[in-house]
Amino acid sequence: MAAYYFDTSALVKRYAQEVGTAWVMSVTDPAAGHDIYIVRITGPEMVA
């Protein structure tokens, strides 16, 4: 298990097919057991 910090541009790769999407999906898969950290503004930034 590892801890990762995702900024908005990295986390968006979970929802939009881009270079790096496969890696982000594998790291953020709950079965991987990693701790994922984001800042509170991430949600509003993704919507904007």
PLY file of the C-alpha trace (Angstrom):
ply
format ascii 1.0
element vertex 48
property float x
property float y
property float z
element edge 47
property int vertex1
property int vertex2
end_header
0.00 0.00 0.00
1.21 3.50 -0.85
-0.08 7.04 -0.46
-0.66 9.26 -3.49
-1.59 12.93 -3.86
-3.60 13.76 -6.99
-4.08 17.28 -8.28
-7.13 17.99 -10.43
-5.39 17.45 -13.77
-4.25 13.98 -12.70
-7.58 12.96 -11.18
-9.48 14.00 -14.31
-7.75 11.09 -16.05
-10.17 8.78 -14.21
-13.02 10.31 -16.20
-11.45 11.34 -19.53
-9.38 9.07 -21.75
-5.93 10.66 -21.86
-2.31 9.60 -21.69
-1.87 8.21 -18.19
-5.49 7.10 -17.72
-4.58 3.41 -17.31
-2.04 4.21 -14.59
-4.45 6.48 -12.69
-7.19 3.84 -12.91
-4.86 1.15 -11.54
-3.61 3.33 -8.66
-7.09 4.54 -7.65
-8.71 1.10 -7.86
-10.01 0.36 -4.33
-8.67 -3.19 -4.60
-5.14 -1.74 -4.80
-5.52 -0.48 -1.22
-3.69 2.82 -1.75
-4.45 6.01 0.17
-5.45 8.80 -2.24
-5.26 12.42 -1.13
-6.80 15.44 -2.85
-7.50 19.03 -1.84
-11.04 20.34 -1.26
-11.02 22.47 -4.40
-10.58 19.42 -6.66
-14.32 18.78 -7.08
-15.23 22.35 -8.08
-12.17 22.57 -10.35
-13.23 19.41 -12.20
-16.74 20.76 -12.73
-15.45 24.12 -13.93
0 1
1 2
2 3
3 4
4 5
5 6
6 7
7 8
8 9
9 10
10 11
11 12
12 13
13 14
14 15
15 16
16 17
17 18
18 19
19 20
20 21
21 22
22 23
23 24
24 25
25 26
26 27
27 28
28 29
29 30
30 31
31 32
32 33
33 34
34 35
35 36
36 37
37 38
38 39
39 40
40 41
41 42
42 43
43 44
44 45
45 46
46 47
